[in-house]
Amino acid sequence: MKPTDQTAQSIYYQLADQFEISAIYTHNDRLIFRARPYRELDLAIATVQKRLKSSGFGQQVKEDDHGLLISVWELPWHKRIPRLNIILFLATLVTVYFSPFFWNNSFDFLTIPGIFGNMTEFTVALMSILLFHEFGHYLAGRRRGVLMSLPYFIPAPNIAGTFGAIIKSRSPFTNRRDLIEVGAAGPIAGFVVAIIALVIGLQSSQVVAIDGNAVTFGDSLIVRFLAWLVLGPLPEGFDYVLTPAAMAGWFGLFVTMINLLPLGQLDGGHILYGLIGRHQHKLGLPMLAVMIALGFWWPGWWIFGALVFLFGIKHPPTGNDAKPLPRSAQILGILALIVFIICFIPVPIKL
């Protein structure tokens, strides 16, 4: 570990509620904190040891004539090749590539002319959207000194071939500004790439008569606008048949919308907490009620609602909620909420 100001700040906030920190030093690859415990020493050490280990750091406490010195260093296992991340990424590539199987429940689709090109187009487009989304979080976290894991992709037996990806923060958020910037960076980056994929795909998409037996996908405001812009007005009794790139764009915007739900520790929960603080759950509860109501038209809302309820609707506080929120963070948070509104689909899939 080469200690940086951001790393020192992140570790400081993991110690600050247990120890009074009077000075920070660097020595070789270690950060050393001059500290005095606020509570019983053994309890304070046990608390920070658990936090630091989960963040990829080890710690040692020594006592000298002037008090305590807490030495912190990066654990060797944290530097290893992230095999699980790589395995999950490769597995997700496979399930996304063969996602047409989950539409047909057989491999008969492999005989369709041009199918391999379509599968490749869909996979490249969708994985690009997810990669930009997750690395938006990662890079924003690095910028603000929030220690982030690499993304964990989630392969899945569904029509997209994935449940998306997650990225874990290995250290607490220091203030609401950081919460907004890290929370909004991913969805906005993924949104931009999804729009590009959708526009490119729409240029080759077709307008056909509605087939009453077909599965149809709901339109968000942004999808409806871009389809009208690229393909023109939709005649009565007709619908769009999307190309693989456009379909990946649709799924990318759907993932963006789900992540921006203003609940718990979803990206939208981070952003809303950053904007209004501990009142976040007061707006989250009505959103959960809306999801329950919409579940009568699309049961998937009940699944997402149950997961959010299981992990908690309230967002935990940051290290310093009282720090004033700069105008730039307010604008970024509002921009992310606008993205949520224009991506929202009340009934995503109609059978």
C-alpha angles and dihedrals in degrees: 000000000000102000115232132183089255093051090048090050093050093049091044091060090051089057102034099085092051102036137033103234114210100169142005124211135179124219119177104306096345138091115216122200124198101217148169120200122242092204140019106327098230092051092047092050093047091051096051093040090059092047095047094046091054087050093053099260137117125209140199128192122211131176126218136167091286100047135266130351117198112199117199128190138166114265116241094235089061090065095055124107106278095241096173091053091050094046092049091047092052092045090051090051088056096046093045091047092051095038091118085072089067090054093052104025087222140063093247088109089073089077093061111111112254093008095132092055090049092049091050092048092051093046095048093046097046096043090048090055092049093045093052090047095052097040089049086064093042097051094043089051092050090049092054097040095252107142108232133188121228112264121280109213117209117218113205141180095240138107092275095042093231146058089218122248140287133213123199127217108225094196134040123267110257098209144350094266091061090045092056095043095049093040095049100040094072100049093042093050091047091045092056093050092044090053090051092050091046095050093047091048095045091060089068097034122109138224112228139168113276115264108211092209097053128101109247129199123223122244125236119205092261094048092048092049095047092045090052090047095050103030102024130233116340113239119228111275095020134103140184124266104206126214118233092263092050090046090052088050089052092051090045091055090046091054089048091053094049092048091050095056102128094237137115114316097337114123089262090051090053091050097046092047089050090054102042105013121211093001088074094102091056089068093035093062095059088048090054089050090052090051091052091051093047089051089079088068097035117017091202088083089064091055093051091043092052091050092050091047090049094053095039137267095229121081118225117242123260124240091265115017091166094067108111115254112239120230092247091059091047091053092047091050093049090047090054091051090051089052088053092052096049091045096047115119115188093198108021098181128027121194 
